[in-house]
C-alpha cells in the first residue's frame, strides 16, 4: 500500500481550521504516556491511603491498586487503539475512493 504522509508540521496541523489534516495520530503516544503516568500516580495514592489503615489496609490497597491500575491501563489502551483504527479506516477509505475515481476517469476516457 502506498504511504500517504503529509509534509505539514505539527503546529500547522494543529491550527488547520479546515481540518484537512489530523494531529491525533501524532499525539496518541503522548496521550498514552500521560494516561499511564496519571493512573500510576492515582494507584500510588490508593496504596498510600491504604497504608494509613495498617498492614491489613496496606495489603488490601496493594491488591486493589494493582488490579485497578492494570484494568484502567487496558481500557485506555483499547480506547486509544480504537481511535487509531477509526483514523486508519478513514485513510484507507479515502485512498480507495481516490483510486476508484482515477479508475473511472481512465475508463471514461477510453472509447469502446
N, C-alpha and C positions, 0 to 999 in steps of 0.2 A: 504494500500500500504506500502511496506517496505521502511523504511527511509534509504537513502544512503548518509551518512555523511562521509567525508574524515577526517582522523585524521592529515592531514598535516597542518602545521601552515600557517599563512598569509604570512610570509616572504618567506617560501619555495614555496608557490603557486605563489607568485609574481615573483620569479626568476626561475620558471619552464619553461625552454626554449622549452620543448616539448609540452607545452600547454595541458597537460593531466588533469590539474585541473584549475578552473577559479576563479578569485578574484572578478569578477563583482558583484555577489550576496552578497559578504562580504562587499563591499564598497558602495552599492547602497543607503543605508540610509544616509551615509555621503555626497554623491553627492547631494541628495535631500536637505539636510540641508544647504549645501553650496550654492546651486542654489537659495533657498528661501531667504537666507541671502543676496546674491548678488542682487536679484530682489528687496528686501526691501530697500537696500541702493540706488539703482537707482530710485525707487519710491520716496524716501525722497529727492533725488537730484532734481527730477522733481518738487516736492512740493516746495522746497526752491527756485528753479528757477522761479516758478510762483509767489512766494511771492514778488519778486522784482517788478513785474508788478502791484502791488497794490492789493486791495481787490478783484476786479473782476478777475485779473490774478490768485490770490491765489485760488479763488473758482473754476475756470476752471482747474487749476492744480490739485486741490484736487480730482475733479471728474475724470479727465484723469488719474492721478497716481493710483487711486484706481482701476479703470477698467483695466488699463494696467497691474497692479500687479496681479490681480486675473486671467486675461486671460493667462498671462505668467506662473503663478503657475500651472494652469490647463494643459498647454502644456507640461511643464516639467514633471508633474506627469504622464500624459498619455505616454510620451516618455519613462520614466523610467519603467513604468508598462509594456510597450511593450517589452522592453529589458528582463524583468523578465519572461514574457510569452514565449519568444523565448528560454530562457535557460530552463524553465520548460518543454517545448515541447522536447527539446534535451534530457533532463534527462529521461523523460518518454519513448521516442522512443528508447533510448539505453537500458533502462531497459526491455522494451518489446522485443527488438531484442535478448537480452541475454536469456530471458525466452524461446523464440522461439527456439534458438539454443539448450538449455537444453532439451526442449521437443523433438526436432528432434533427439538428441543424445539418449534419453531414448527409443524412438520408433525404432530407428535404431538398438539398442542392443537386442530388443525382436525378437524372431522367430515367424513367423505366420504360 
